[in-house]
Amino acid sequence: MIPFNKPYLTGKETHYIEEAARMGKLSGNGMFTQKCQAYFENKYGFKKTLLTTSCTDALEMCAILADIKAGDEVIVPSYTFVSTAVAFVRQGAKIIFADSYSDNPNINADAVESLITPRTKAIVPVHYAGVACDMDKIMALADKYNLIVIEDAAQAIDSYHKGKPLGTIGHLSAFSFHETKNISAGEGGLLGINDERFVERAEIIWEKGTNRAEFFRGETNKYNWVDIGSSFLPSEVTAAFLWAQLENIAAIQAKRFALWNVYYNGLKDLAAKGRVRLPQIPYFASNNGHIFYITLENLEERDNLITTLKNANIHAVFHYISLHSSPFYISYHDGRALPNSDYFTNTLVRLPLFFDLEIEDITTKILPIIGQLYA
Ligand SMILES: *Cc1c(COP(=O)(O)O)cnc(C)c1O
């Protein structure tokens, strides 16, 4: 059987977890947490990063930091994971869903301005499959209307927009280390802060509303309850696991990129005949090999491909049912049709892509089945 995803282990994870245990500090903000945060800050140039227990948590911190209140509007693509919206809904925001491009699942930056009202507080671009949104256009709108940009960079580790790391462009950003992402800690996330004004408050919210981080650094002689917050920081077990993965990031990204290209090159002929559509990487974007997807003619063709692969013991999946028509939000949505989001909902298939997948699995097992189906 070829699974859709398989967690990758570098072999050092348990070693570092044992080391953390031996040091006698397994709660949050210990040596491994600080190593991971320093890694992100130094390698990618964030002002400050904080490890979190998930990307969803990091997005919740963003919603608090952006001071989202009841009635504020937040612009979010409809074609995304539920966390992108729910983190803001918890603060009372009204979500204004934006459509995708017709040939790229990312938010259509040319259509965002028409969604901005005096109540708009933030825009949340999602870099789908680790491929950058048009950040020049989005940041220009943020400047013009004084909005906060929060990048949902859950899938976008070590990927770039015109050479600048994703997650370092907006005011705030959120990454995921969920088992299905390129770099994993089982569950885990990271808050990226690029705007100085959020740094101090972020640390407090991270530590249950206390100034404990400051206290540990010796900057104050007692710690107190000073703000709202939650227990957003992960334990050192998570951070130690993550550290092992980060040490191997170059090899992980290279392998995933190679696999992605085997799919892409292997499907070019079918795409030229118009039987399948391939992902488009805009000129300003890099590709971190997070997801390889194709889109098909319609829902029947998509379901047929998934079933055909399943019968051959290959697990492919679809995802993201447009959030504007979800059972939870449909009655709050303003009724605008979002046809491109629905198009990806109905036609997109993700093919297996994980570190231990062999190139031969793709060339001798997966591609021949797709080729036969559309011969
Ligand atoms: C995976 C993902 C999330 C959620 O990440 P968690 O770490 O599981 O909370 C949010 N947004 C997008 C776009 C994702 O792909």
The ligand as a Tripos MOL2 file, in Angstrom:
@<TRIPOS>MOLECULE
LIG
   15    15     1     0     0
SMALL
NO_CHARGES

@<TRIPOS>ATOM
      1 C1         -2.3880   22.4820    8.6840 C.3       1 LIG1
      2 C2         -2.9790   23.8350    8.5030 C.ar      1 LIG1
      3 C3         -3.4590   24.5860    9.5830 C.ar      1 LIG1
      4 C4         -3.5580   24.0520   10.9750 C.3       1 LIG1
      5 O1         -2.3750   23.6300   11.5190 O.3       1 LIG1
      6 P1         -2.3720   22.9200   12.9650 P.3       1 LIG1
      7 O2         -0.9370   22.9380   13.3400 O.co2     1 LIG1
      8 O3         -2.9220   21.5400   12.7450 O.co2     1 LIG1
      9 O4         -3.2200   23.7340   13.8670 O.co2     1 LIG1
     10 C5         -3.9070   25.8710    9.3450 C.ar      1 LIG1
     11 N1         -3.9380   26.3910    8.1080 N.ar      1 LIG1
     12 C6         -3.5090   25.6890    7.0380 C.ar      1 LIG1
     13 C7         -3.5380   26.3240    5.6960 C.3       1 LIG1
     14 C8         -3.0410   24.3820    7.2050 C.ar      1 LIG1
     15 O5         -2.6360   23.6850    6.1350 O.3       1 LIG1
@<TRIPOS>BOND
     1     1     2 1
     2     2     3 ar
     3     2    14 ar
     4     3     4 1
     5     3    10 ar
     6     4     5 1
     7     5     6 1
     8     6     7 2
     9     6     8 1
    10     6     9 1
    11    10    11 ar
    12    11    12 ar
    13    12    13 1
    14    12    14 ar
    15    14    15 1
@<TRIPOS>SUBSTRUCTURE
     1 LIG1         1 GROUP 0 **** ****
